[in-house]
Amino acid sequence: MNVKIGICSTAHLHADSYAACLRESDAEFVGVTEHDDRADDAQAKAGEYGVDFYEPDELLERVDGVVVCSTNAAHRDWVEHAADAGVDILCEKPLAPSIEDAEQMVETCREADVHLGVAMPLRFNQPVRNAKTALEDDALGELRFLSGTNRGQMPGGWFADPEQAGGGAVTDHSVHLVDAVRWMTGEEVAEVYAETGTRFHDIAVEDVNVLSMELTDGTEFVLDGSWSKPDEWDNWGDATLRLVGTEGVVSIDCFGQTIKQTRDTGDNPGIRSVFWGSNPDEGLIKDFVRAVEADRPPLKTGADALEDVAVVEAAYESAEQSAPVSVERPTPKGRTENQPQGVR
């Protein structure tokens, strides 16, 4: 029997992609739920997805797992609600706006004996996997330096609301490549120096950030995770990484597999980049579905995601102090060092 999966909240932009992936997966996509204040939008989304809308408790009674696509501030509420119902969870990133909330979410799921995963699709991006293999094969020698970008368009809406998002571009974008580097290298971020600002948009959160980090093995890692792409750009943004070692260099462009499309007429004239590469969201959803089926953790666990939240908190502290800040290692109860292998 196919596992049954639902979506809790459609507030996040990624809900559309996850819904499409669920429809193409081996799982039964049961439906969508949302709190009353966003119910109208979620009902409309359910219609687009071709599934039913349910009240939260009703959906949780019908499913084996849920994908949480709410505002960041609502992650804890949805995760704890699903854990109380005994349902496995894939939560949109970041796990929570604060390390305190994130640790409590991990502990709640551990006590409820449900699996908590976090949506980090770059782990399923083929260029990232190729770079990880190069590192494991020692093709680069000793790694000395990393530089990355995750620059995108400002998403607007609740993403620019500090109460609902917990922060701006640092919260939204830096976690993707921080996680990818941690996963590829096996190292943690030991220290971060961050500079942030609001330069491109009239919003209450930062849209510019540059993080200068040092990994636990001494490797330097610099990351630009800004909302710096203009609204009239040919695509949403980028995710790139350059790894410099003593024996070689690898440069990856996670979404560089594109062709240019030009239109002079129609509803959407102009130049667009059309991505033709494999969709990492498909790997993410496939892994979650398999994890629910096999009663195992997803590839990216909630316990592992605590490190990403700790880096974000250190980055904001650094920007406020204009000084480097050491990243405090979170130590959730019941955490294991062995991570599941996930899909290949």
C-alpha positions in Angstrom: 0.0 0.0 0.0 1.3 3.5 -0.9 2.1 5.8 1.9 -0.2 8.8 2.3 1.3 12.3 2.4 -0.2 15.7 3.0 0.9 19.3 3.0 0.6 21.5 6.1 0.3 25.1 4.9 1.0 26.4 1.5 2.5 29.7 2.6 5.9 28.9 1.3 6.7 29.3 -2.4 8.1 25.8 -2.5 4.8 24.2 -1.8 3.9 24.2 -5.5 7.0 22.3 -6.4 6.6 19.8 -3.6 3.0 19.2 -4.6 4.0 18.6 -8.2 6.6 16.1 -7.0 4.1 14.3 -4.8 1.7 13.9 -7.7 4.5 12.2 -9.6 5.7 10.1 -6.7 4.7 6.6 -5.5 2.9 8.2 -2.6 -0.8 9.0 -2.4 -1.0 12.8 -2.2 -4.0 13.1 0.2 -4.6 16.8 0.6 -3.7 20.2 2.1 -4.5 21.9 5.4 -3.9 25.3 6.8 -4.8 27.5 9.8 -7.9 29.7 9.5 -6.0 32.9 8.7 -4.6 31.4 5.5 -7.3 28.9 4.8 -8.7 30.7 1.7 -5.3 30.7 0.0 -4.7 27.0 0.9 -8.1 26.0 -0.4 -7.3 27.6 -3.7 -4.0 25.8 -3.8 -5.7 22.5 -3.1 -7.8 23.1 -6.1 -4.7 23.8 -8.2 -3.1 20.6 -7.0 -6.2 18.5 -7.6 -6.6 17.4 -4.0 -8.9 18.1 -1.1 -8.6 20.6 1.7 -9.0 19.4 5.2 -9.0 20.8 8.7 -5.6 20.1 10.4 -6.7 17.3 12.7 -8.7 15.7 9.9 -5.7 15.7 7.5 -3.3 14.3 10.2 -5.7 11.4 10.8 -5.5 10.5 7.1 -1.8 10.6 6.4 1.5 8.8 7.3 3.6 11.9 6.7 3.4 15.6 6.0 5.4 18.3 4.3 5.3 21.6 6.3 5.4 24.6 4.0 4.3 27.3 6.5 5.9 30.6 7.5 9.1 30.1 9.5 7.5 31.2 12.7 4.8 28.6 12.3 7.1 25.6 11.8 7.2 24.6 15.5 3.4 24.6 15.8 2.9 22.5 12.7 5.8 20.1 13.6 4.6 19.6 17.2 1.0 19.1 16.0 2.1 16.4 13.5 4.3 14.8 16.1 1.4 14.6 18.5 -0.6 12.8 15.8 2.3 10.3 15.2 3.0 11.5 11.7 6.5 11.8 10.1 7.5 15.2 9.0 9.5 17.0 6.3 9.8 20.6 7.4 10.7 23.5 5.0 14.0 25.2 5.8 15.2 26.7 8.1 13.9 24.3 10.8 13.1 27.3 13.0 13.9 31.0 13.5 15.7 30.3 16.7 17.9 27.5 18.1 15.7 27.2 21.1 12.6 26.4 19.0 14.6 24.1 16.8 15.9 22.1 19.7 12.5 21.7 21.2 11.1 20.5 17.8 13.8 17.9 17.6 13.1 16.8 21.2 9.3 16.7 20.6 9.7 14.4 17.6 12.2 12.2 19.5 9.8 11.7 22.4 6.9 11.0 19.9 9.1 8.5 18.0 8.4 10.2 14.7 11.0 11.1 12.1 11.8 14.8 11.4 13.5 15.8 8.2 14.3 19.2 6.8 14.0 20.3 3.1 17.5 20.8 1.8 17.2 19.9 -1.9 20.8 20.8 -2.8 21.7 17.4 -1.3 19.9 15.9 -4.3 21.4 18.3 -6.8 23.6 16.4 -9.3 26.5 18.9 -9.4 26.6 18.9 -5.6 26.7 15.1 -5.6 29.5 15.1 -8.2 31.6 17.5 -6.1 31.0 15.4 -3.0 32.2 12.3 -4.9 35.3 14.3 -6.0 36.1 15.1 -2.3 35.5 11.5 -1.2 37.9 10.3 -4.0 40.5 12.8 -2.8 40.6 14.3 -6.3 41.2 17.8 -4.9 43.9 16.9 -2.4 43.6 18.9 0.8 40.7 21.4 0.7 41.8 24.9 1.4 39.1 27.4 0.4 35.4 27.5 -0.6 33.4 30.3 -2.1 29.7 30.2 -2.8 26.7 32.2 -3.9 23.0 31.8 -3.4 21.7 35.1 -4.8 18.1 35.4 -5.6 15.1 37.7 -6.1 13.5 39.1 -3.0 10.4 36.8 -2.5 8.3 39.5 -0.8 5.3 38.8 1.4 5.9 37.2 4.8 9.6 36.5 3.9 10.2 40.3 4.5 8.3 40.3 7.8 10.8 39.7 10.7 8.1 38.3 13.0 6.9 35.6 10.5 10.3 34.9 8.8 12.7 35.4 11.8 15.1 37.3 9.5 15.8 38.2 5.9 18.2 36.8 3.3 20.5 35.3 5.9 17.7 33.2 7.2 16.3 32.4 3.8 19.3 31.7 1.7 22.5 31.0 3.7 21.3 27.7 5.0 21.3 26.0 1.6 25.0 26.2 0.9 26.0 26.0 4.5 24.2 22.6 4.6 25.7 21.5 1.3 29.3 22.3 2.5 28.7 20.6 5.8 27.4 17.5 4.0 30.1 17.4 1.4 33.1 18.0 3.7 31.9 16.4 7.0 33.1 19.6 8.8 31.1 22.1 10.8 31.2 25.9 10.7 33.4 26.9 13.7 33.3 30.7 13.3 31.4 33.3 11.2 31.9 36.9 10.5 28.9 38.5 8.8 28.1 41.8 7.2 24.4 42.5 6.4 22.4 45.4 5.0 19.3 46.5 3.2 20.3 48.0 -0.1 17.9 46.9 -2.8 14.4 47.0 -1.3 12.3 49.0 1.2 11.8 46.2 3.7 12.3 45.6 7.4 14.9 42.8 7.0 18.3 42.5 5.4 18.5 41.8 1.6 22.3 41.7 1.5 24.7 39.5 3.4 28.2 38.2 3.0 29.3 35.5 5.5 33.1 34.8 6.0 33.3 31.4 7.8 36.0 29.0 9.1 35.2 25.3 9.2 36.4 23.1 12.0 39.4 21.9 10.0 40.5 25.5 9.3 39.1 25.7 5.7 37.9 29.2 4.8 34.3 29.5 3.4 32.9 32.7 2.0 29.2 32.9 1.0 27.0 35.6 -0.6 23.4 34.7 0.1 21.8 38.0 -0.9 18.4 38.9 -2.4 20.2 40.8 -5.0 18.7 39.7 -8.3 16.4 42.2 -9.9 12.7 41.4 -10.5 13.2 41.6 -14.2 16.0 38.9 -14.3 16.0 35.9 -16.6 15.6 33.5 -13.7 15.1 33.4 -9.9 18.8 33.4 -9.0 21.7 31.0 -8.5 23.4 28.5 -6.3 27.1 28.1 -7.0 30.2 26.8 -5.2 33.9 26.7 -5.9 36.1 24.3 -4.0 39.9 24.9 -4.1 42.2 22.2 -3.0 45.9 21.5 -3.1 45.6 19.2 -6.1 42.6 20.7 -8.0 39.6 23.0 -8.2 36.0 22.1 -8.7 33.4 24.8 -9.7 29.7 23.9 -9.6 26.6 25.7 -10.8 23.7 23.9 -9.3 21.2 25.4 -11.7 23.4 26.2 -14.7 21.8 23.6 -17.0 19.7 26.1 -18.9 18.8 27.3 -22.3 17.8 30.9 -23.2 14.3 31.5 -24.4 13.3 34.8 -26.1 9.8 35.9 -26.8 8.7 39.1 -28.6 5.0 38.5 -28.2 2.6 36.8 -25.9 1.7 37.2 -22.2 5.4 36.9 -21.1 7.7 38.6 -23.5 11.4 38.9 -22.9 14.4 36.6 -22.2 14.1 33.7 -19.8 16.4 30.9 -18.7 14.7 27.5 -19.0 16.2 24.9 -16.7 16.5 21.4 -18.2 18.5 19.6 -15.5 17.2 17.1 -13.0 15.0 18.6 -10.3 16.5 18.2 -6.9 13.0 18.6 -5.3 12.1 15.3 -6.9 15.0 13.6 -5.0 14.0 15.4 -1.8 10.4 14.2 -2.0 11.4 10.7 -3.2 13.7 10.3 -0.2 11.0 11.5 2.3 8.4 9.1 0.8 10.9 6.2 1.0 11.8 7.2 4.6 8.2 7.1 5.6 7.8 3.7 3.9 10.9 2.3 5.6 10.4 3.9 9.0 13.8 5.6 8.8 15.0 9.2 9.1 15.2 11.3 5.9 18.6 12.2 4.5 18.6 15.6 6.2 17.4 15.2 9.8 16.1 17.8 12.2 19.0 17.0 14.6 21.5 17.8 11.8 19.6 21.0 10.9 20.3 22.4 14.3 23.8 23.2 13.1 22.4 25.3 10.3 20.2 27.3 12.7 23.2 27.8 15.0 25.2 29.3 12.1 22.3 31.7 11.2 22.1 32.9 14.9 25.9 33.4 15.0 25.8 35.3 11.7 23.2 37.8 13.1 25.2 38.1 16.3 28.3 38.8 14.3 26.6 41.5 12.1 25.3 43.2 15.3 28.7 43.1 17.0 30.8 43.7 13.8 33.1 40.9 15.0 33.6 37.2 14.4 31.5 34.9 16.5 32.1 31.3 17.4 29.3 28.9 16.5 28.0 27.1 19.6 27.5 23.4 19.0 23.9 22.3 19.7 23.6 19.0 21.4 20.0 17.6 21.1 19.0 14.6 23.2 19.1 11.3 21.4 21.2 12.6 18.5 23.3 10.0 16.7 26.4 10.5 14.6 25.4 8.2 11.8 23.2 9.8 9.2 21.0 7.8 6.8 22.2 7.4 3.3 19.0 8.4 1.5 18.5 8.0 -2.2 21.4 7.7 -4.7 
